[in-house]
Amino acid sequence: MKMVVGVVSHETNTFSNVPTTVELFKLWEWERGQTILQKHRRVRDPLGGMIDRAEELGIEVIPSFAAFTYPNGTITAETYEAIKQELIEGIMEAGEVDAICLVLHGAGVVEGIDDLEGDLLHVVRQVVGYSVPLIATLDLHGNLSDKMVAEADALLGFHLYPHTDGYERGIEAVDLAYRMVRGECKPVMYLTRLPLMIPTSTTNLSPAKDINEACWKWEKEPGVIDCVFFHGFPYTDIPDVGVSIITVTDGDKQLAKRVADDVARLVWEKREEFSPQILTPGEGIQEALRTEGRPVVINETSDNPGGGSPGDGTHLLRAMLEAKLENVCFGFIYDPEVARLAHQAGVGATIDVKLGGKTDTLHGEPLSITAYVKSLTDGQFTISSPMGKGTRENYGKSARLQIGGVDVLICSVKSQVLDEQIFLLHGINVLNYKIVGLKSSQHFRAAYEPISARIIPVDSPGLSCLQLSLFQYKRIQRPIFPLDKETEFIL
């Protein structure tokens, strides 16, 4: 058996003023050929799962093309054309194949194309036809479309947020493709969409936890292959934005509909429970100081680079400095200019700089600071978090600055914090600090929940803030909850 694999993954925040270009993809991943296998083999991500499982089954794996970058604004038309060309050329060079497994996202938006994934799957079909099994894994933050469902044989979404099950979804994709090629199953899908948007919601807590348990209960029923609760990505202003349920069954469309509709009713019943408790940075700091034990993690949800925010926001850091805290660390601010100045000055120097706030003013004004340069690094390390464990990261020139009683990390590549490795790289053991401030919505929990005394999310203006009413939506379908409280959902 011969199988093509590939990656085209981007979560598009259409409110961002930073267009997504080829150059931004190349900061993270833009690869052809065998390098893809070398980079992902035995790495806990969806492609790693596909590669490892295929090789275990004796399947010949043909890598086509892999493109991934962190969330930013709308993908430029030129960038998407380059992606399509690379992927299709990779698939065509593979010759006749038995199946195709792709790692997609589900919330990609291109200039003039609201549904990157639906369009891309259609382009692939024009090349290979509809007899070749085509399976894709998706992030649970995908905004699902009818076109995606029509073009793929199966769409397998992450169940968990943090996304610690991407590897397993890759394995599942290969297993399903293997069964299809052997004539052992014929998957069909049903999509139920709800007039509902939800803020980022971790799946180890209710209500998302309850929805997943309902999905898993259905998956134990005969004929049900998969049932996924897609949270959607609310920072994408397109008509198909929102929560959805996809069920995959073995040849039984009516069963797929019954399962998807049943889970969708449960989601709708619990819609009010997704409204988060909102704390300002100042309130979060006071809560942390009242908490026994350490470390207490304060995560700045509103400037989460994993949701398309700039990563150089200053709201939380400003509050920490104004509170004159001691034994506190913060990681990290994306500011290549300050990182460069720190490297030029050298360890032991004192520098006067304007830190952060360089992308826009929504996420906070630049901070005028005097800082001591404590350590300098190349920003390279290996992820130890259960999410993406084994992935090599490179944040470029990085620095640890001491500003009063706060240790602040500065890096040259935008990213959210997934684990403690970026701190350890700069000589900081987070276990010794009372408060750890970081930029992330939920993914950090995979590494930090086991080691933290408490986690306190804080919110302020930003492109990934939890208060969806603050966004100026123009293209979404109305009415939609929670923007329109009287919204009805009728199946």
C-alpha positions in Angstrom: 0.0 0.0 0.0 1.2 3.5 -0.9 0.0 6.6 0.9 0.7 10.3 0.4 0.8 12.6 3.5 0.9 16.4 3.6 0.2 19.4 5.9 -1.5 22.7 5.2 -2.4 24.3 8.5 -3.3 27.8 9.4 -5.8 29.3 12.0 -6.7 32.6 10.5 -7.6 35.5 12.7 -9.3 37.9 10.2 -9.2 40.7 12.8 -5.4 40.8 12.7 -3.7 43.5 10.7 -0.7 41.1 9.9 -1.3 39.3 6.5 -0.1 35.7 6.4 2.6 35.3 3.8 5.1 32.7 2.5 7.7 34.3 4.7 5.7 33.7 7.8 5.1 30.0 6.8 8.8 29.6 6.3 9.5 30.8 9.8 7.8 27.6 11.0 7.4 25.0 8.3 7.6 25.0 4.5 9.1 21.6 3.5 9.1 19.1 0.6 10.1 15.5 0.4 12.0 13.3 2.9 12.7 16.3 5.3 9.1 16.1 6.3 9.4 12.5 7.5 12.6 13.3 9.4 11.1 16.3 11.1 7.9 14.6 12.3 8.7 10.9 12.8 8.1 10.0 16.5 6.9 13.6 17.2 3.6 13.9 19.1 1.7 15.7 16.4 -0.9 14.5 13.8 1.7 14.0 11.0 3.9 12.1 13.5 1.0 9.8 14.2 0.4 9.2 10.5 4.0 8.4 9.8 4.6 6.2 12.7 1.4 4.2 12.2 1.9 3.8 8.5 5.4 2.5 8.9 4.2 0.1 11.6 1.6 -1.3 9.1 4.2 -1.5 6.3 2.7 1.2 4.3 5.0 3.2 1.9 4.7 6.8 3.0 5.2 9.5 0.3 5.6 13.0 1.8 4.2 15.7 -0.5 4.4 19.1 1.1 4.1 20.6 4.6 3.2 24.2 5.4 2.4 25.5 8.9 2.6 28.8 10.6 1.3 30.5 13.7 -2.1 32.2 13.4 -2.1 35.7 11.9 -4.3 37.6 9.6 -5.8 36.5 6.2 -3.6 34.5 4.0 -2.6 36.4 0.9 -3.8 35.1 -2.5 -0.2 34.7 -3.7 0.7 32.6 -0.7 -2.2 30.3 -1.2 -1.4 29.8 -4.8 2.2 28.8 -3.9 0.8 26.4 -1.3 -1.6 24.7 -3.7 1.2 24.4 -6.4 3.6 22.8 -3.9 1.0 20.4 -2.6 -0.3 19.3 -5.9 3.1 18.9 -7.4 4.1 16.7 -4.4 1.0 14.6 -4.9 1.4 14.2 -8.7 5.1 13.3 -8.3 4.0 10.4 -6.1 2.3 8.8 -9.0 -0.5 6.3 -8.4 -1.3 6.0 -4.7 -3.8 4.0 -2.6 -4.8 6.8 -0.2 -4.1 10.4 0.9 -4.0 11.6 4.5 -3.7 15.3 5.1 -3.2 17.4 8.2 -5.4 20.5 7.9 -6.8 22.9 10.4 -10.4 23.9 9.5 -10.2 27.7 10.1 -8.0 28.8 7.2 -9.1 32.0 5.3 -7.6 33.3 2.1 -8.1 36.6 0.3 -11.3 35.9 -1.6 -11.8 32.4 -0.2 -13.5 31.9 3.2 -13.0 28.2 3.2 -9.3 27.2 2.6 -9.8 23.6 3.5 -12.9 23.0 1.4 -11.2 24.7 -1.6 -8.0 22.7 -1.1 -9.7 19.4 -0.8 -11.6 20.2 -4.0 -8.3 21.0 -5.8 -6.8 17.6 -4.6 -9.9 15.8 -5.9 -9.5 17.4 -9.3 -6.1 15.7 -9.5 -6.7 12.3 -7.9 -10.5 11.8 -8.5 -13.0 10.5 -6.0 -12.0 6.8 -5.9 -8.9 7.4 -3.8 -9.6 7.6 -0.1 -9.0 11.1 1.1 -8.9 11.7 4.9 -7.9 14.8 6.8 -7.3 15.5 10.5 -8.6 18.9 11.7 -8.1 21.1 14.8 -11.2 21.3 17.0 -11.2 25.0 16.4 -12.2 24.5 12.8 -15.2 26.3 11.3 -16.6 23.4 9.4 -18.3 23.7 5.9 -20.5 21.5 3.7 -17.8 21.7 1.1 -15.2 20.1 3.4 -17.6 17.3 4.1 -18.5 16.8 0.4 -14.8 16.6 -0.7 -13.3 14.3 2.0 -14.1 10.7 2.8 -13.6 11.4 6.5 -12.7 14.5 8.7 -11.2 13.5 12.1 -11.0 16.3 14.6 -9.0 16.7 17.8 -11.1 15.9 20.8 -8.8 17.6 23.4 -7.8 21.2 24.1 -4.9 21.4 24.9 -4.4 19.4 21.7 -2.6 16.5 23.3 -4.4 13.9 21.1 -3.2 15.1 17.7 -0.8 12.1 17.4 -3.7 9.7 18.1 -5.8 11.4 15.4 -3.0 10.8 12.9 -3.0 7.1 13.8 -6.8 7.0 13.5 -6.6 8.6 10.0 -4.1 5.9 8.8 -6.1 3.1 10.3 -9.2 4.3 8.6 -7.5 4.7 5.2 -6.0 1.2 5.6 -9.4 -0.3 6.2 -10.9 1.6 3.3 -8.3 0.4 0.9 -8.9 -3.2 2.1 -12.6 -2.8 1.5 -13.5 -3.2 5.2 -15.4 0.0 5.6 -17.1 2.9 3.7 -17.2 6.0 5.9 -20.0 8.6 5.5 -20.3 11.9 7.4 -23.0 14.2 8.7 -22.4 17.8 9.8 -24.7 19.6 12.3 -23.9 23.3 12.7 -25.2 25.4 15.6 -25.8 29.2 15.6 -23.3 29.5 18.4 -19.8 30.8 19.1 -17.9 30.0 22.3 -14.7 31.4 23.7 -11.7 29.1 24.1 -12.7 26.3 26.5 -10.4 23.7 27.9 -11.8 20.1 27.5 -10.7 18.8 31.0 -13.3 21.1 32.6 -17.1 21.3 32.1 -19.0 22.0 29.9 -16.6 21.0 27.1 -15.6 17.9 29.1 -19.3 16.8 29.3 -19.8 17.2 25.5 -16.7 15.1 24.8 -18.0 12.3 27.1 -21.3 12.3 25.1 -19.3 12.0 21.9 -17.2 9.1 23.3 -20.3 7.3 24.5 -21.7 7.4 21.0 -18.4 6.2 19.5 -18.9 2.9 21.4 -22.0 2.2 19.5 -21.8 -0.3 16.5 -21.2 1.5 13.2 -20.0 4.8 14.7 -16.4 5.5 13.7 -16.0 9.1 15.1 -18.0 11.9 16.7 -16.3 15.3 17.2 -17.4 18.5 19.0 -15.8 21.3 16.9 -15.6 24.4 19.1 -15.1 26.7 16.0 -12.7 29.7 15.8 -14.7 32.8 16.8 -11.9 35.2 15.7 -12.7 34.5 12.0 -15.4 36.8 10.5 -16.9 34.5 7.9 -20.5 33.1 7.4 -19.5 29.5 8.5 -18.0 30.6 11.8 -19.3 28.6 14.9 -19.7 25.4 16.7 -20.5 22.2 14.9 -20.7 18.4 15.3 -19.3 15.9 12.8 -20.1 12.2 13.0 -18.5 9.5 10.8 -20.2 6.2 10.5 -19.6 3.0 8.5 -22.1 3.5 5.6 -25.1 4.7 7.6 -25.9 8.4 6.9 -29.1 8.3 9.1 -27.1 7.0 12.1 -24.5 9.8 11.5 -27.3 12.4 11.5 -28.9 11.0 14.6 -25.6 11.0 16.5 -24.6 14.5 15.4 -28.0 16.0 16.2 -28.1 14.4 19.6 -24.7 15.8 20.7 -25.7 19.2 19.2 -28.8 19.4 21.4 -26.6 18.8 24.4 -24.2 21.6 23.4 -27.2 24.0 22.9 -28.5 23.1 26.4 -25.2 24.0 27.9 -24.5 27.1 25.8 -24.8 29.5 28.8 -22.1 27.5 30.7 -19.4 28.5 28.2 -19.5 32.1 29.4 -16.2 32.5 31.3 -15.4 34.4 34.4 -13.6 37.6 33.4 -10.8 38.9 35.6 -8.6 42.0 34.7 -4.8 41.6 35.0 -4.9 43.6 38.2 -7.6 41.4 39.7 -5.8 38.3 38.6 -2.6 39.5 40.4 -4.5 40.1 43.6 -6.1 36.6 43.4 -2.6 35.1 42.9 -1.2 36.9 45.9 -4.0 35.5 48.0 -3.4 32.0 46.8 -1.3 29.6 49.0 1.6 27.8 47.3 3.5 28.3 44.2 3.8 28.8 41.3 0.5 30.5 40.5 0.2 30.9 36.7 -1.6 33.9 35.3 -2.3 33.4 31.6 -3.0 36.4 29.4 -5.7 35.0 27.1 -6.3 38.3 25.2 -2.8 38.3 23.7 -2.4 34.6 22.8 -0.2 34.2 19.7 -1.9 30.8 19.2 -5.1 32.7 18.4 -3.6 35.3 16.1 -2.7 38.0 18.6 0.7 39.8 18.2 2.4 38.5 21.3 3.8 41.9 22.2 0.9 43.1 24.3 1.7 44.8 27.6 -1.5 44.8 29.6 -0.5 42.0 32.0 3.2 42.9 32.3 2.4 46.6 33.0 0.1 45.5 35.8 2.8 43.2 37.2 5.4 46.0 37.2 3.0 48.6 38.6 2.2 46.2 41.5 5.9 46.2 42.3 5.9 42.4 42.7 8.9 40.3 43.8 9.8 36.7 42.8 7.8 36.9 39.6 8.6 35.9 36.0 6.9 36.6 32.7 7.3 34.7 29.4 7.4 36.0 26.9 7.2 39.3 25.0 7.7 39.1 21.2 10.1 42.0 20.5 13.0 41.3 18.1 14.2 44.9 18.5 14.7 44.7 22.2 16.2 41.2 21.9 18.7 42.6 19.5 19.6 45.5 21.7 20.1 43.2 24.7 22.4 41.0 22.7 24.4 44.0 21.6 24.7 45.3 25.2 25.7 41.9 26.6 25.0 40.1 29.9 25.5 42.4 32.8 24.5 45.5 31.0 21.7 47.9 31.9 19.5 49.0 29.0 16.8 51.6 28.6 14.2 50.5 26.0 10.6 50.7 24.9 9.3 47.1 25.3 6.4 45.6 23.4 3.3 47.4 22.0 4.9 47.7 18.6 2.3 45.9 16.5 -0.7 47.9 17.6 -2.1 49.8 20.6 -5.1 47.5 21.2 -2.9 45.2 23.2 -1.2 47.9 25.2 1.2 50.8 24.8 5.0 50.2 24.8 6.6 50.1 28.2 9.5 52.5 28.9 11.8 50.4 31.1 15.3 50.2 32.6 16.4 46.6 32.7 19.4 44.5 33.7 20.4 41.9 31.0 20.6 38.7 33.0 21.1 36.1 30.3 21.1 35.7 26.5 20.3 32.6 24.3 19.7 31.5 20.8 16.0 30.7 21.6 16.4 27.0 20.6 14.9 24.1 22.6 12.8 20.9 22.4 9.2 20.9 23.6 8.6 18.6 26.5 4.8 19.3 26.8 2.5 16.4 26.0 1.3 18.6 23.2 3.9 18.4 20.4 6.5 16.6 22.6 9.8 16.3 20.7 9.3 19.3 18.4 12.3 21.5 17.9 11.6 25.2 18.4 13.7 28.2 17.5 12.6 31.6 18.9 15.6 33.4 17.6 17.7 35.8 19.7 16.2 35.8 23.2 17.0 37.5 26.5 16.1 37.5 30.2 15.7 41.0 31.5 15.3 41.8 35.2 13.0 44.7 35.7 12.7 45.3 39.5 11.4 42.1 41.0 10.2 40.7 37.6 12.2 38.4 35.3 10.9 39.1 31.7 11.8 36.9 28.7 12.1 38.6 25.3 12.1 36.5 22.1 12.4 37.2 18.3 9.7 34.8 17.0 6.1 35.0 18.0 4.7 32.0 19.9 2.5 31.1 22.9 4.2 29.4 25.8 3.5 25.6 25.9 5.8 24.4 28.7 8.6 25.5 31.0 11.4 25.0 28.5 11.7 28.6 27.4 12.2 29.6 31.0 14.7 26.8 31.8 16.7 27.9 28.7 17.2 31.3 30.4 18.0 29.8 33.9 14.5 30.2 35.4 12.9 27.3 37.3 9.3 28.3 37.4 8.8 26.1 40.5 10.7 28.7 42.5 8.6 31.6 41.6 5.4 32.8 43.3 3.8 34.0 40.0 4.4 33.0 36.4 2.9 35.2 33.8 2.5 33.9 30.3 0.7 34.3 27.0 -1.7 31.4 26.1 -5.3 30.6 26.3 -5.3 26.9 27.1 -2.5 24.9 25.5 -0.1 25.7 28.4 -2.3 23.7 30.7 -0.9 20.4 29.4 2.5 21.2 31.0 1.5 23.6 33.8 -1.5 22.0 35.5 0.5 19.2 37.1 3.1 21.7 38.5 0.9 24.8 39.4 -0.8 25.7 42.7 -3.4 27.5 40.7 -4.1 28.8 37.2 -5.8 32.3 36.8 -6.9 33.4 33.3 -7.0 37.2 32.8 -8.5 39.1 30.0 -8.2 42.6 28.5 -8.6 44.1 25.0 -7.0 41.9 22.4 -7.5 39.8 19.3 -8.0 36.6 21.3 -10.0 38.1 24.2 -12.8 36.0 25.7 -15.4 38.8 25.3 -16.8 38.1 21.8 -19.1 41.1 22.0 -16.1 43.4 21.7 -15.4 42.3 18.1 -16.9 44.1 15.1 -18.3 41.2 13.2 -19.6 42.1 9.7 -20.0 38.8 7.8 -21.2 36.2 10.2 -24.7 34.8 10.0 -27.0 36.4 12.5 -28.6 35.7 14.9 -25.9 33.8 16.7 -25.4 33.2 20.4 -24.0 34.8 22.6 -24.2 38.0 20.5 -27.9 37.6 20.1 -29.4 36.2 23.3 -32.7 35.3 21.7 -31.2 33.0 19.1 -33.1 29.7 18.5 -31.7 26.4 17.4 -34.2 24.1 15.7 -33.2 20.7 14.2 
